[in-house]
Amino acid sequence: MYMIPRIAAGFLAAGLALTPALPGQEPDVEALKAKLEHKLESPFIEFGGWITDFDVAKEKAKAEGKLIFVYFSRSYSP
Amino acid sequence: MALENGPFSSKDFPGFSETVVPYLNIASRVPERKDDGLLGEYGGTGFPTLMFLDPDGRKIMRSGRSQAEFEKGRDEAQEFLELVAKADAGDVKAQIPVFLKQLEFGWFTVEEARAKLAGFEKVSKKDLKAIEVLLVETEVRGLAKQAGRDLDKRREAGARCAEMWGDKQVPEDMDCMIQFWALIADHAEAKGDKKLMKKVVKEADKTVKKDTSGRALVKILEQRLKDM
């Protein structure tokens, strides 16, 4: 019963802004994957030339001598 | 969504994005997905977060949320990298300012930072004081990162933070301070130490002031104190 505040504070403190599923409430992985796919279809991604793989972004940045501009977003909730 | 429908979709954005490598990291909670928890590794505390990294992926600075702030941030980040290159090439005047920034951005472990500090010929008292605060923050971030989501490790990290607090070693950076209080709270709760928890709540309340994440933490800690 007290896991939510404790875990939320833990993640808040760890800078993770994520909370895990509580025991007995396993995440619906297929639903999470569907939300991720939907997010990846957002028009702004192609428009802005966003790369979605960190290793690829680092390789490109090194090859072209550029900074990496990171946008941290999420798909599991609005 | 405001960014995606706003500045990221404006006609000016492609001109900016061509001058950098725009990387979109999406936290999805899909198990075992690569880089899903990357925000936490960079000390982020919520979505959206924007940052400039160097080509090796080291954090330089956060960005604001408008086109003008993207461009200003890019130029400042680029200037910083040029200063780093000067310092690395032996420009003595550049070395301490660069070192302070690198510490602030979490480029070093505490051990690496102390080794680098030992190599400087002359450090002013003012700079030394600033460096000591940054070393405290480096240690706290390192503890939080190592502990991650593991509650037992967080409690151990909290014990160390409580020691640091006793030695008057307290972070000044807001995100770091929030991590610090939350870790000590985990430790206090594990010990069943209500007195310590009260002190944490009181001090957190005083130090986070009006910061949104800080106020959210204080609310959670107040509830946890009531539940003890």
Contacts between the chains, C-beta under 8 A, distances in Angstrom:
chain1	res1	chain2	res2	distance
A	2	B	224	7.2
A	2	B	227	5.4
A	5	B	220	4.9
A	5	B	223	5.3
A	5	B	224	5.7
A	5	B	227	7.8
A	6	B	151	7.9
A	6	B	186	7.6
A	6	B	189	7.3
A	6	B	224	6.5
A	8	B	220	6.1
A	9	B	182	5.2
A	9	B	185	6.7
A	9	B	186	7.8
A	9	B	217	6.1
A	9	B	220	4.4
A	9	B	221	6.6
A	9	B	224	7.1
A	10	B	149	6.8
A	10	B	151	6.8
A	10	B	154	5.8
A	10	B	182	6.6
A	10	B	186	6.5
A	11	B	40	7.8
A	11	B	149	6.9
A	12	B	45	6.7
A	12	B	178	6.9
A	12	B	182	6.5
A	12	B	213	6.5
A	12	B	216	6.6
A	12	B	217	5.7
A	12	B	220	7.2
A	13	B	144	6.7
A	13	B	154	7.9
A	13	B	178	5.9
A	13	B	179	4.6
A	13	B	181	7.4
A	13	B	182	2.8
A	13	B	183	6.2
A	13	B	186	8.0
A	13	B	217	6.9
A	14	B	40	5.6
A	14	B	144	5.4
A	14	B	145	7.8
A	14	B	147	7.2
A	14	B	148	6.3
A	14	B	149	6.7
A	14	B	154	7.7
A	14	B	179	6.7
A	14	B	182	7.8
A	15	B	39	7.0
A	15	B	40	5.0
A	15	B	42	7.6
A	15	B	43	4.8
A	15	B	44	5.2
A	15	B	45	5.0
A	15	B	144	7.2
A	15	B	175	6.5
A	15	B	179	6.7
A	16	B	37	6.4
A	16	B	39	6.8
A	16	B	40	3.7
A	16	B	149	7.1
A	17	B	27	7.9
A	17	B	39	6.6
A	17	B	40	7.7
A	17	B	44	6.9
A	17	B	45	6.1
A	17	B	46	4.8
A	17	B	47	6.4
A	18	B	27	6.4
A	18	B	29	6.9
A	18	B	37	7.0
A	18	B	40	7.5
A	20	B	149	7.1
A	27	B	29	6.0
A	27	B	31	7.7
A	29	B	30	6.4
A	29	B	31	6.4
A	32	B	28	5.7
A	32	B	29	5.3
A	32	B	30	5.0
A	33	B	28	7.6
A	33	B	30	5.6
A	35	B	28	7.0
A	36	B	26	6.4
A	36	B	28	4.1
A	36	B	30	6.0
A	39	B	26	5.7
A	39	B	28	7.8
A	40	B	26	7.3
A	42	B	4	6.1
A	43	B	9	7.3
A	44	B	4	4.5
A	44	B	5	7.6
A	44	B	8	4.5
A	44	B	9	5.1
A	45	B	24	6.3
A	47	B	8	7.4
A	47	B	9	6.2
A	47	B	13	7.4
A	47	B	14	7.0
A	48	B	8	5.4
A	48	B	9	7.9
A	48	B	13	5.4
A	48	B	14	6.5
A	48	B	17	4.9
A	48	B	22	5.7
A	49	B	14	6.8
A	49	B	17	5.1
A	49	B	18	7.1
A	49	B	22	5.9
A	50	B	17	7.7
A	50	B	22	4.9
A	50	B	23	7.0
A	50	B	24	4.1
A	51	B	21	6.5
A	51	B	22	6.7
A	51	B	23	5.2
A	51	B	24	7.0
A	52	B	23	7.5
A	52	B	24	5.2
A	52	B	25	7.8
A	52	B	26	7.1
A	53	B	34	7.9
A	54	B	23	6.4
A	54	B	25	6.9
A	54	B	34	7.7
A	54	B	35	5.0
A	54	B	38	6.8
A	54	B	57	7.1
A	57	B	21	5.2
A	57	B	23	3.8
A	58	B	55	6.3
A	58	B	56	6.9
A	58	B	57	5.4
A	60	B	21	4.9
A	61	B	21	4.4
A	61	B	53	7.8
A	61	B	54	7.8
A	61	B	55	3.7
A	62	B	55	4.4
A	62	B	56	7.6
A	64	B	21	7.1
A	65	B	55	7.3
A	66	B	19	7.0
A	66	B	20	5.4
A	66	B	21	5.1
A	66	B	55	7.0
A	67	B	20	4.9
A	67	B	21	7.1
A	67	B	52	5.2
A	67	B	53	6.8
A	67	B	54	6.7
A	67	B	55	7.4
A	67	B	60	7.2
A	67	B	74	6.2
A	67	B	77	5.4
A	67	B	78	6.5
A	67	B	81	7.5
A	68	B	20	6.8
A	68	B	21	4.9
A	68	B	23	5.3
A	68	B	52	7.0
A	68	B	53	4.1
A	68	B	54	7.4
A	68	B	55	6.8
A	68	B	57	6.9
A	69	B	17	7.3
A	69	B	20	4.2
A	69	B	21	6.9
A	69	B	22	5.0
A	69	B	23	6.9
A	69	B	50	7.3
A	69	B	51	7.7
A	69	B	52	6.0
A	69	B	63	7.1
A	69	B	70	7.1
A	69	B	74	7.1
A	70	B	23	5.0
A	70	B	24	7.9
A	70	B	25	6.1
A	70	B	42	7.9
A	70	B	49	7.9
A	70	B	50	6.8
A	70	B	51	4.7
A	70	B	52	7.6
A	70	B	53	6.0
A	71	B	3	7.0
A	71	B	8	7.6
A	71	B	22	7.1
A	71	B	23	7.3
A	71	B	24	5.2
A	71	B	25	7.1
A	71	B	48	6.4
A	71	B	49	7.9
A	71	B	50	5.7
A	72	B	25	5.1
A	72	B	27	7.1
A	72	B	38	7.2
A	72	B	39	4.5
A	72	B	42	7.8
A	72	B	44	5.8
A	72	B	47	6.1
A	72	B	48	6.3
A	72	B	49	4.2
A	72	B	50	7.4
A	72	B	51	7.5
A	73	B	4	7.8
A	73	B	24	6.7
A	73	B	25	7.1
A	73	B	26	5.4
A	73	B	27	7.4
A	73	B	47	5.8
A	73	B	48	5.6
A	74	B	26	6.3
A	74	B	27	4.2
A	74	B	28	7.2
A	74	B	47	5.0
A	75	B	26	5.2
A	75	B	27	7.3
A	75	B	28	4.8
A	76	B	27	6.9
A	76	B	28	5.9
A	76	B	29	4.6
A	78	B	1	7.2
